[in-house]
Amino acid sequence: MLLSLFGFVFRSGQVFLRFSFILLPISLIIAIGINKLFILIRSGWNFAKIVTFVGCLFLMYGVFKNDFDFWNRSQVWLDNRPIAYDFFYKTIKKIDDNDYDTAYVTSIFGDSQKYCFYYLGDKCNKFIFSSFDLVNKESIEKKTIYAGMSGEFLGPDVKNDVSNDFGTVGVEILAKKEIRDNIAYKYGNYLLIGLSK
């Protein structure tokens, strides 16, 4: 338990990674509890049988619920890219065509040209499907949309601790979305859409 506490306090990164050390003590506690239940069942204690039966029902419910969720939302479990592209193109669709001359859509986690044509049709002809780096403010083009990960706006970070303070980006942030699991190493968990005037 102390190891997990130190790991949580002193490690950096996402919360679920910082909690990873707690798996060992929790597994040990569960194993000891199950062992005690079996000892009580063998000694003929009826309440232990009831607790075991109820525990098995909850376990079966959890497995069924997980399985059901997996088959109905497998894109969330297996791949966040469709979620990212859906967010990018649905948001860009709402922006007036006169507000921008071109748009950069990140290629950091794969090409999204087919997604673009699905959502926006011929508008995609003025899109550039390439990663970008806006840390150097001189590289920002006027009347341009930038859609990508927070690390492309603020600079990548090896520990994935990319700041979520987007006030210093250099472009106006129109929309942001935090995704549950990282899909681009070093580039954070925020999807951003910015517009340079």
SEGU-71547 format. One line per 5 residues: number of its first residue (from 1); their letters; for each residue x, y, z of N, C-alpha, C, O, CB. Coordinates in steps of 0.1 Angstrom, whole numbers, m for minus. Glycine has a CB too. Layout:
N
NUM	a	X,Y,Z,X,Y,Z,X,Y,Z,X,Y,Z,X,Y,Z | ...
# end
This chain:
197
1	mllsl	8,m12,0,0,0,0,9,13,0,6,22,m7,m9,0,12 | 20,12,8,29,24,8,35,26,m6,37,37,m10,40,22,19 | 39,15,m12,45,16,m25,35,22,m35,40,31,m43,49,2,m31 | 23,19,m35,13,25,m44,11,39,m41,9,47,m50,0,17,m43 | 11,43,m28,10,57,m24,21,65,m29,19,76,m35,8,58,m8
6	fgfvf	34,60,m27,45,67,m32,45,68,m47,48,79,m53,58,60,m28 | 41,58,m54,40,58,m68,30,68,m73,32,75,m83,35,44,m74 | 19,70,m66,9,79,m70,14,94,m68,11,102,m77,m4,77,m62 | 20,96,m57,25,110,m54,37,114,m63,37,125,m67,29,111,m39 | 46,105,m65,59,109,m72,60,106,m86,69,111,m93,70,103,m64
11	rsgqv	51,98,m92,51,95,m106,44,106,m114,35,112,m108,45,81,m110 | 47,108,m126,40,118,m134,32,110,m145,34,98,m147,50,128,m141 | 23,117,m151,15,111,m161,0,110,m157,m4,116,m148,20,97,m165 | m7,102,m165,m21,101,m163,m24,94,m150,m16,86,m145,m28,94,m174 | m36,97,m144,m40,91,m131,m40,76,m131,m35,69,m122,m53,96,m127
16	flrfs	m46,70,m142,m47,55,m142,m33,49,m143,m31,37,m138,m55,51,m154 | m23,55,m148,m9,50,m148,m3,51,m134,4,43,m130,m1,57,m159 | m6,62,m128,0,64,m114,m6,55,m104,0,52,m94,m3,79,m110 | m18,50,m107,m25,40,m98,m20,26,m101,m25,17,m94,m40,41,m99 | m12,23,m111,m9,10,m115,m2,1,m103,m5,m11,m103,1,10,m127
21	fillp	5,8,m95,12,0,m84,2,m5,m74,5,m15,m66,22,9,m76 | m10,1,m73,m20,m4,m64,m26,m17,m67,m33,m24,m59,m31,7,m62 | m24,m22,m79,m29,m35,m84,m24,m47,m75,m32,m56,m72,m26,m38,m98 | m11,m46,m71,m6,m57,m64,m12,m58,m50,m17,m69,m46,10,m55,m62 | m12,m48,m42,m19,m49,m28,m34,m52,m29,m39,m60,m21,m17,m36,m20
26	islii	m41,m47,m39,m55,m50,m40,m57,m65,m44,m66,m71,m39,m62,m41,m51 | m48,m70,m53,m49,m84,m57,m46,m93,m45,m53,m103,m43,m39,m87,m68 | m37,m89,m37,m34,m97,m24,m45,m97,m15,m49,m107,m9,m21,m92,m18 | m52,m86,m13,m63,m85,m3,m75,m93,m8,m81,m100,m1,m67,m70,m2 | m77,m93,m22,m88,m101,m27,m85,m116,m26,m94,m123,m22,m90,m97,m42
31	aigin	m73,m120,m28,m69,m134,m27,m70,m139,m13,m75,m150,m10,m54,m136,m32 | m66,m130,m3,m67,m134,11,m82,m135,15,m86,m145,22,m61,m124,20 | m90,m126,10,m105,m127,13,m111,m139,7,m119,m146,14,m112,m114,7 | m108,m143,m5,m114,m155,m11,m109,m167,m4,m117,m176,m2,m110,m156,m26 | m96,m167,0,m91,m179,8,m99,m180,21,m103,m191,25,m76,m177,11
36	klfil	m101,m169,28,m109,m170,41,m123,m175,39,m128,m182,47,m109,m156,47 | m129,m170,27,m143,m175,24,m143,m190,23,m152,m197,28,m148,m168,12 | m134,m195,15,m133,m210,13,m131,m217,26,m136,m228,28,m122,m213,3 | m123,m212,35,m120,m218,48,m133,m219,56,m137,m229,62,m109,m211,56 | m141,m207,55,m153,m207,63,m164,m216,57,m172,m222,64,m159,m192,63
41	irsgw	m164,m217,43,m174,m226,37,m171,m241,41,m180,m248,44,m173,m224,21 | m158,m244,41,m154,m258,45,m157,m261,59,m160,m273,63,m139,m260,42 | m157,m251,67,m161,m253,82,m176,m254,84,m180,m256,95,m154,m242,90 | m184,m252,73,m198,m253,74,m206,m241,77,m217,m241,81,m201,m264,84 | m199,m229,76,m206,m216,79,m215,m212,68,m209,m209,57,m195,m205,83
46	nfaki	m228,m212,70,m237,m209,59,m237,m195,53,m239,m193,42,m251,m212,64 | m234,m185,62,m233,m171,58,m222,m170,47,m224,m162,38,m231,m162,69 | m211,m177,49,m200,m176,39,m205,m181,25,m201,m176,15,m188,m184,44 | m214,m191,25,m219,m196,12,m228,m186,5,m227,m184,m7,m227,m209,15 | m236,m179,13,m244,m168,8,m236,m157,2,m238,m152,m9,m254,m163,19
51	vtfvg	m225,m153,9,m216,m142,5,m209,m146,m8,m208,m138,m17,m206,m139,16 | m205,m159,m9,m198,m164,m21,m208,m164,m33,m204,m160,m44,m193,m178,m19 | m220,m168,m30,m230,m169,m41,m233,m155,m46,m234,m153,m58,m243,m175,m36 | m235,m145,m37,m238,m131,m41,m226,m126,m49,m227,m119,m59,m241,m123,m29 | m214,m129,m44,m201,m124,m51,m200,m130,m65,m197,m122,m74,m189,m128,m43
56	clflm	m204,m142,m67,m204,m148,m80,m214,m142,m89,m211,m140,m101,m206,m164,m79 | m226,m138,m84,m236,m131,m92,m230,m118,m97,m232,m114,m108,m249,m129,m84 | m224,m110,m88,m218,m97,m91,m207,m99,m102,m206,m91,m111,m213,m90,m79 | m199,m110,m100,m188,m112,m109,m194,m115,m123,m189,m110,m133,m180,m124,m105 | m204,m124,m124,m210,m127,m137,m217,m115,m143,m216,m113,m155,m221,m138,m135
61	ygvfk	m223,m106,m135,m229,m94,m140,m218,m85,m146,m220,m79,m157,m237,m86,m129 | m207,m83,m139,m196,m75,m144,m190,m80,m157,m188,m72,m166,m185,m74,m134 | m188,m93,m158,m183,m99,m171,m193,m97,m182,m189,m93,m193,m181,m114,m169 | m206,m99,m179,m216,m97,m190,m217,m82,m194,m217,m79,m206,m230,m101,m185 | m216,m73,m184,m217,m59,m187,m205,m54,m195,m207,m46,m205,m218,m50,m174
66	ndfdf	m193,m59,m192,m181,m55,m199,m182,m61,m213,m179,m53,m223,m169,m61,m192 | m186,m73,m215,m187,m79,m228,m197,m72,m237,m194,m69,m248,m191,m94,m226 | m209,m68,m231,m219,m61,m238,m214,m48,m243,m216,m44,m254,m231,m59,m229 | m207,m41,m234,m201,m27,m237,m190,m29,m248,m190,m20,m257,m195,m21,m225 | m182,m39,m247,m172,m41,m257,m177,m43,m271,m172,m37,m280,m163,m53,m253
71	wnrsq	m188,m51,m272,m193,m54,m285,m201,m42,m291,m202,m41,m303,m202,m66,m285 | m206,m34,m282,m214,m22,m287,m206,m10,m289,m210,m1,m297,m225,m20,m278 | m195,m9,m282,m186,3,m283,m172,m1,m285,m163,5,m279,m187,12,m271 | m169,m10,m294,m156,m16,m296,m146,m5,m301,m134,m6,m298,m156,m27,m306 | m151,5,m308,m142,16,m313,m137,24,m302,m126,29,m303,m150,25,m323
76	vwldn	m144,25,m291,m139,32,m279,m128,24,m272,m118,29,m267,m150,36,m269 | m130,10,m271,m121,2,m265,m108,0,m273,m97,0,m267,m127,m12,m262 | m109,m1,m286,m98,m5,m294,m91,6,m301,m79,5,m303,m103,m15,m304 | m98,17,m304,m92,27,m312,m99,41,m310,m111,42,m312,m92,23,m327 | m91,51,m306,m97,64,m304,m97,73,m316,m103,83,m316,m90,71,m292
81	rpiay	m91,68,m327,m89,76,m339,m103,80,m345,m105,92,m348,m81,69,m349 | m112,71,m346,m126,75,m351,m132,86,m343,m139,95,m348,m135,63,m352 | m130,85,m330,m136,96,m321,m129,109,m324,m136,120,m324,m134,92,m306 | m116,109,m326,m108,121,m328,m113,127,m342,m115,139,m342,m93,119,m329 | m113,119,m352,m117,124,m365,m131,129,m366,m134,139,m372,m115,114,m376
86	dffyk	m140,122,m359,m154,126,m358,m155,140,m351,m162,149,m356,m162,116,m349 | m147,142,m341,m147,155,m334,m141,166,m343,m147,177,m344,m138,155,m321 | m130,163,m350,m124,173,m359,m134,178,m370,m136,190,m371,m111,167,m365 | m139,168,m377,m146,172,m389,m160,177,m386,m166,185,m394,m147,160,m398 | m167,172,m376,m180,178,m372,m178,192,m367,m187,200,m370,m186,169,m361
91	tikki	m167,195,m360,m165,209,m356,m161,218,m368,m167,229,m369,m154,209,m345 | m153,213,m376,m149,221,m388,m161,224,m397,m161,235,m403,m138,214,m396 | m170,215,m398,m182,216,m406,m190,228,m402,m197,235,m410,m191,204,m405 | m190,232,m389,m197,243,m383,m191,256,m386,m197,267,m385,m200,241,m369 | m178,256,m390,m171,269,m392,m174,274,m406,m174,267,m416,m155,267,m390
96	ddndy	m176,287,m407,m179,294,m419,m167,292,m429,m156,295,m425,m183,308,m417 | m170,289,m441,m159,287,m451,m151,299,m454,m139,299,m457,m165,282,m464 | m157,311,m452,m150,324,m454,m140,327,m443,m132,336,m445,m161,335,m455 | m141,320,m432,m132,323,m421,m118,317,m423,m109,321,m416,m138,317,m408 | m117,308,m432,m103,301,m434,m101,298,m448,m110,296,m456,m102,289,m425
101	dtayv	m88,299,m452,m84,296,m465,m79,281,m467,m81,275,m477,m72,305,m470 | m73,276,m456,m68,262,m456,m69,257,m442,m72,264,m432,m53,262,m461 | m68,244,m441,m69,237,m428,m58,226,m427,m56,218,m436,m83,231,m426 | m51,226,m416,m42,215,m413,m49,205,m403,m54,209,m393,m29,220,m406 | m49,192,m407,m55,182,m399,m43,172,m396,m37,167,m405,m67,174,m405
106	tsifg	m41,170,m383,m29,162,m379,m29,148,m386,m39,142,m389,m30,160,m364 | m17,143,m389,m15,130,m394,m7,122,m384,m1,111,m387,m7,130,m407 | m6,127,m371,2,120,m361,m2,106,m358,6,98,m355,2,129,m348 | m15,103,m359,m20,90,m356,m27,84,m368,m35,75,m367,m30,89,m344 | m23,88,m380,m28,82,m393,m34,92,m402,m38,103,m398,m37,71,m389
111	dsqky	m36,88,m414,m42,96,m425,m57,97,m423,m63,86,m421,m38,91,m439 | m63,108,m424,m77,110,m422,m84,115,m434,m96,120,m433,m80,119,m410 | m78,114,m446,m84,119,m458,m98,113,m461,m107,121,m465,m75,117,m470 | m99,100,m459,m112,94,m462,m123,99,m453,m134,101,m457,m111,78,m461 | m119,100,m440,m129,106,m430,m133,120,m435,m145,123,m434,m122,106,m416
116	cfyyl	m124,128,m439,m127,142,m443,m137,142,m454,m147,149,m454,m114,149,m447 | m134,134,m465,m144,134,m476,m157,128,m472,m168,132,m478,m138,125,m488 | m158,119,m462,m170,114,m457,m178,125,m451,m190,126,m453,m168,102,m447 | m172,133,m442,m179,144,m435,m181,157,m443,m191,163,m442,m171,147,m422 | m171,160,m451,m171,174,m457,m171,174,m472,m173,185,m478,m159,181,m452
121	gdkcn	m169,163,m478,m170,163,m493,m158,171,m499,m147,170,m495,m183,168,m498 | m162,179,m509,m152,187,m517,m144,197,m509,m134,202,m514,m158,193,m529 | m150,201,m497,m142,211,m489,m128,206,m486,m119,214,m484,m150,214,m476 | m126,193,m486,m113,187,m482,m102,190,m492,m91,188,m489,m115,172,m481 | m106,195,m504,m95,198,m514,m86,209,m509,m75,210,m514,m102,202,m527
126	kfifs	m90,218,m499,m82,228,m494,m76,224,m481,m71,233,m474,m89,241,m493 | m76,212,m477,m71,207,m465,m57,201,m467,m54,196,m478,m80,196,m458 | m48,202,m457,m35,196,m457,m35,186,m445,m36,189,m434,m23,207,m455 | m33,173,m449,m33,163,m439,m19,160,m435,m12,151,m440,m40,150,m445 | m14,168,m425,0,167,m421,1,172,m406,m7,180,m402,9,175,m430
131	sfdlv	10,166,m399,13,171,m386,19,185,m387,24,189,m397,23,161,m378 | 17,193,m376,22,206,m375,28,209,m362,26,202,m352,11,217,m379 | 36,220,m361,42,224,m348,41,239,m347,47,247,m354,57,220,m348 | 32,243,m337,29,257,m335,37,264,m324,34,275,m320,14,259,m333 | 47,256,m319,55,262,m308,63,274,m314,64,285,m307,66,252,m303
136	nkesi	68,273,m326,73,285,m333,62,293,m339,56,289,m349,84,280,m344 | 59,304,m332,48,313,m336,49,318,m351,39,321,m357,46,325,m326 | 61,319,m356,63,324,m369,58,314,m380,55,318,m391,77,327,m372 | 56,301,m376,51,291,m385,36,291,m387,30,284,m395,56,277,m381 | 29,300,m379,14,300,m380,10,308,m392,14,320,m394,8,307,m367
141	ekkti	2,302,m401,m3,309,m413,m16,316,m410,m23,311,m401,m5,298,m424 | m19,326,m416,m31,334,m414,m43,327,m420,m41,320,m430,m30,348,m419 | m55,329,m414,m67,323,m419,m66,308,m422,m69,303,m432,m72,330,m432 | m61,302,m411,m59,287,m412,m65,280,m400,m64,285,m389,m44,284,m413 | m71,269,m402,m76,260,m391,m65,250,m388,m59,244,m397,m89,253,m395
146	yagms	m63,248,m375,m53,237,m371,m61,228,m362,m67,232,m352,m41,244,m363 | m61,215,m366,m68,205,m359,m58,194,m355,m53,187,m364,m80,199,m367 | m56,192,m342,m46,182,m338,m45,180,m323,m54,185,m316,m32,186,m343 | m35,174,m319,m32,171,m305,m26,183,m298,m20,192,m304,m23,158,m303 | m28,184,m285,m23,195,m277,m8,197,m278,m3,208,m278,m27,194,m262
151	geflg	0,186,m280,14,186,m282,18,193,m295,30,198,m295,20,172,m282 | 10,193,m305,13,200,m317,11,216,m315,18,223,m322,4,195,m328 | 3,220,m306,1,234,m303,11,239,m293,16,250,m294,m13,236,m297 | 15,231,m283,23,235,m272,37,229,m271,45,232,m263,16,233,m259 | 39,219,m280,52,212,m280,50,198,m273,44,197,m262,63,220,m273
156	pdvkn	57,188,m279,55,175,m273,63,173,m260,72,181,m257,61,164,m283 | 59,164,m252,65,161,m239,67,146,m237,57,139,m239,56,167,m227 | 79,142,m234,82,128,m233,73,121,m223,70,109,m225,97,125,m230 | 70,127,m212,62,121,m202,47,122,m205,39,118,m196,65,127,m188 | 44,128,m216,30,130,m220,22,140,m211,10,140,m211,23,117,m219
161	dvsnd	29,148,m203,23,158,m194,22,171,m202,27,181,m197,31,160,m181 | 15,171,m213,14,183,m221,4,192,m213,m7,188,m210,9,181,m236 | 7,205,m211,m1,214,m204,m15,215,m211,m16,214,m223,5,228,m203 | m25,218,m202,m38,220,m208,m42,235,m207,m54,239,m207,m49,212,m201 | m31,244,m205,m33,258,m205,m31,263,m220,m20,265,m224,m23,266,m196
166	fgtvg	m43,265,m227,m42,268,m241,m43,283,m244,m45,287,m256,m53,261,m248 | m41,291,m234,m41,305,m236,m29,310,m243,m29,321,m249,m43,312,m223 | m18,303,m243,m6,307,m249,m3,301,m263,8,302,m268,6,304,m240 | m13,296,m269,m11,288,m281,m7,297,m293,1,293,m301,m23,281,m285 | m13,309,m294,m10,317,m306,m21,317,m316,m21,325,m326,3,313,m312
171	veila	m31,308,m315,m43,308,m323,m55,308,m314,m54,304,m302,m43,296,m333 | m66,312,m319,m79,311,m311,m84,297,m311,m86,291,m321,m90,321,m317 | m85,292,m299,m90,278,m297,m105,278,m298,m112,284,m290,m85,272,m283 | m110,271,m308,m125,271,m311,m131,259,m303,m143,260,m299,m128,269,m326 | m124,248,m302,m130,236,m295,m119,228,m290,m108,227,m295,m139,228,m305
176	kkeir	m122,221,m279,m112,211,m273,m120,200,m267,m132,201,m263,m104,218,m262 | m113,188,m267,m120,176,m262,m109,167,m256,m98,165,m262,m127,168,m274 | m111,163,m244,m102,154,m238,m106,139,m241,m117,135,m239,m101,156,m222 | m96,131,m246,m99,117,m248,m94,109,m237,m84,112,m230,m93,113,m262 | m101,98,m235,m98,90,m223,m84,84,m223,m77,84,m213,m108,79,m221
181	dniay	m80,78,m234,m67,72,m235,m59,78,m246,m64,83,m256,m68,57,m238 | m46,79,m243,m37,86,m253,m36,78,m266,m35,66,m266,m23,88,m247 | m37,85,m277,m35,79,m290,m22,84,m297,m20,79,m309,m47,81,m299 | m15,93,m291,m3,98,m298,7,100,m287,7,110,m279,m6,111,m306 | 17,92,m286,28,92,m275,34,106,m276,38,111,m286,38,81,m277
186	kygny	36,112,m264,42,125,m262,33,137,m265,37,149,m263,54,126,m270 | 21,135,m270,13,146,m275,0,149,m267,m8,157,m271,9,144,m289 | m1,143,m255,m11,146,m246,m25,140,m249,m25,131,m258,m13,161,m246 | m35,144,m242,m48,137,m243,m59,147,m248,m71,144,m248,m52,131,m230 | m55,159,m252,m65,169,m257,m65,170,m272,m54,171,m278,m62,183,m250
191	lligl	m76,170,m278,m78,173,m292,m82,188,m292,m91,192,m285,m88,164,m299 | m75,195,m301,m78,210,m302,m81,214,m316,m75,208,m326,m66,218,m296 | m89,224,m318,m92,230,m331,m90,245,m329,m97,251,m321,m106,227,m337 | m80,250,m336,m76,264,m335,m78,271,m348,m76,265,m359,m62,266,m329 | m80,284,m347,m82,292,m360,m73,304,m358,m74,312,m349,m96,296,m362
196	sk	m64,306,m368,m56,318,m369,m63,329,m377,m68,326,m388,m42,316,m374 | m63,341,m373,m70,352,m380,m62,358,m390,m66,367,m397,m75,363,m370
# end
